Amino acid sequence: MQQFIYPAIFYVDGEETHVYFPDLDISTSGENFEDAFLFAKDLLRVYFLYAVTNDLDFNLPSDFESVRKKCGEGQTAILIDAIVTAVDLRNFKKSSK
């Protein structure tokens, strides 16, 4: 089992809540904070399933406080985690064929 914990920046734009992972340059959004949070967890998990399965390099997470300090008005930094298990990796490899 591997756990990945990365800072994410949440912000509202119009009627959507957006989530951006600055260390990985990936993002998602949802209709509200709860949806965006769940989509962000799922995105992070799929990102690392793909990266680990394909033996890709990825950036290590930045210090949370440094990301939090860079947040602008209306932005909030939150730590998001994703857990990838051996079973997840096997299933992902099967579905990728």
N, C-alpha and C positions, 0 to 999 in steps of 0.2 A: 504494500500500500504506500502510495506517495501522496503527500498533501502539499498543495501549492497555495500560498497566501500572497496576494498582490493588492496594492492600493488601487482603488478606483475612484473616479471623480463623477459625482452625480450632479446633474443640473436639469432644470425644467426649461423647455423651449416650446412655447405654445401649449398644446395639450398633451405633450409627451414628456416623459422623464428619460433623459439620456444618461448612459454610463460609458465612461471612457477609461481604459486601462493604459496610462501613458507609457509604461515600461514595455508593453507588448504592441502598442499602436492598433488596438482592436476596440470596437465599441458595439453597443446594442442599445435598445430603448424599449420602453413599455408605456402603456396607457397611464400608469401611476407608479408610485415608488415601489410598491410591492411587486408588481409585474417586472419592472426594470431590475430589481434586485434578483429575482429568480432567474430572469433571462441572463443576467450577468454571471451568476453562478454556473449556469449551464454552458454559456459561452466559454468561460474559463476552463471548465472540465473538458469540453470538446477540443479546445485549443491544445491542451496538454495531452489528451489522448492522441491527437494527430502528431504532435511534436515528438512524443516519446516513441510512438509506433514507427515513425520515420527517422528516428535518431537525429533530429534537428536541434541546432543550438537555439537558445532563447535567452533573453535578458533576465538577469536576476532582479528581484523586486527592489525598488528604491526604498529608502527609509521613509516610513509613513509620515513623520513630522515634516520632512522636506516637501512631500507632495501636498500635505495639508496646507503648508504655508504658501504654496503657489496657487491655491484656489482663489478664484476671483469672487466677486459679489454674486451670490445666488448659487455658488458651487459648494459641494460638501464632499470631503474625502472619507471613504470608508474602506476597511479591509475586507476583501472577499476571498473565500477559500474554495478550493476544489479538491476533492479526493478522487484519486485514480487507483483502482485496484487491479490486481492481475486478471481477474475475471473480466473487468471492463476492457482491458487491453486485448484479451483474446476475442471478446465479442466484437470489438471495434475492428480488429484485423479481419475477422470473418466477413463483416459487413462491407469492408473496403475492397473486397475482391471482385 
